[in-house]
Amino acid sequence: MKALVTGATSGIGSAIAKRLWQDGMEVIATGRREKRLSELIAEVGGSRITAYTADLSLPEAAESLCETTGPIDILVNNAGGAFGLEPAQRASASDWSEMIKINVEAVALLTRAYLPGMVERGSGLVINIGSVAGEFPYPGGNVYGAAKAFVRQFSLNLKADLAGTGVRITDIEPGMVGGTEFSAVRFKGDLEKAAAVYQGMNPLTPEDVAEVVSFVAALPSRVNINTISMMPSDQGFGPFFVSRQ
Ligand SMILES: NC(=O)c1ccc[n+]([C@@H]2O[C@H](COP(=O)([O-])OP(=O)(O)OC[C@H]3O[C@@H](n4cnc5c(N)ncnc54)[C@H](OP(=O)(O)O)[C@@H]3O)[C@@H](O)[C@H]2O)c1
């Protein structure tokens, strides 16, 4: 089995790449940071793993990566992130645009690039890393949450198109995951602000998400898990907000 993991240079993607490698798969890792990819290869020992740098926010990256890697059995669309936590009226338009490129467009185009081959071979699995932010709104979540809602609905619509083709599709939607660069990226390198997000609580780990990816990938081909929503025990749902005079 050959699995391509996007965003494998950090956090959840790195854990997924390692986990699928441990499961005996041939892993193709990608991200923009070449040094991180080399470190990942060194960490697992070099065999059964290859890496290609790619900036998936560029529209031509998907087709080009697909040509480079050749056929794969599993596509893990994990690369993504949130940029900023400002209310919509103060958010940066370029942050919104970048979030749409990496969380929406890249997921769609990469999936589109690999699907014809999977359908032709009558087997394949696409695992998208969505987020509970795609289902539950929170202040400042604006475009990030909307992008993850796209990932969820895109996954379900893919399922509708792919029924009977042998190609399966799953959206895994984690809540707060610590030990990644997610919050540091969201707060543009402000590590203090990023650390405060997880203060006094026990977030999911990247390995927890990787465990679920491994579980989904190991199921018999007759089983399609549509969505999995997972949260830390310490996380819950916000109450409705009421603005009072
Ligand atoms: N952490 C959480 O609480 C949480 C919760 C729910 C869902 N998620 C989702 O889980 C996924 C992984 O996030 P994470 O927490 O592991 O964050 P992370 O540590 O910041 O990892 C993000 C990954 O995406 C890659 N990436 C970002 N922009 C890219 C681009 N333009 N081209 C190619 N790769 C790009 C990064 O690689 P390079 O910088 O090397 O390109 C990095 O490997 C994301 O989709 C995120 O939305 C995270």
The ligand as a Gaussian input file, in Angstrom:
#p B3LYP/6-31G(d) Opt

LIG

0 1
 N       -4.111000      21.328000      15.700000
 C       -5.429000      21.340000      15.815000
 O       -5.974000      21.689000      16.876000
 C       -6.291000      20.893000      14.669000
 C       -7.619000      20.572000      14.932000
 C       -8.444000      20.152000      13.906000
 C       -7.935000      20.061000      12.619000
 N       -6.637000      20.398000      12.365000
 C       -6.174000      20.282000      10.970000
 O       -5.146000      19.318000      10.934000
 C       -4.287000      19.578000       9.824000
 C       -2.836000      19.583000      10.314000
 O       -2.679000      20.646000      11.248000
 P       -1.607000      20.629000      12.419000
 O       -2.326000      20.888000      13.665000
 O       -0.719000      19.440000      12.332000
 O       -0.827000      21.978000      12.071000
 P        0.690000      22.263000      11.653000
 O        1.615000      21.649000      12.630000
 O        0.770000      23.739000      11.429000
 O        0.836000      21.514000      10.248000
 C        0.320000      22.035000       9.053000
 C        0.976000      21.313000       7.890000
 O        0.421000      21.824000       6.666000
 C        1.476000      22.123000       5.778000
 N        1.152000      23.232000       4.891000
 C        0.646000      24.449000       5.257000
 N        0.562000      25.246000       4.174000
 C        1.016000      24.519000       3.122000
 C        1.189000      24.797000       1.735000
 N        0.879000      25.996000       1.204000
 N        1.682000      23.812000       0.928000
 C        2.006000      22.607000       1.441000
 N        1.870000      22.290000       2.746000
 C        1.386000      23.238000       3.566000
 C        2.657000      22.488000       6.675000
 O        3.868000      22.215000       6.008000
 P        4.930000      23.321000       5.496000
 O        4.799000      24.516000       6.402000
 O        6.241000      22.629000       5.573000
 O        4.502000      23.583000       4.102000
 C        2.480000      21.533000       7.840000
 O        3.113000      20.309000       7.573000
 C       -4.758000      20.911000       9.242000
 O       -5.591000      20.655000       8.136000
 C       -5.556000      21.531000      10.387000
 O       -6.517000      22.443000       9.917000
 C       -5.803000      20.797000      13.358000

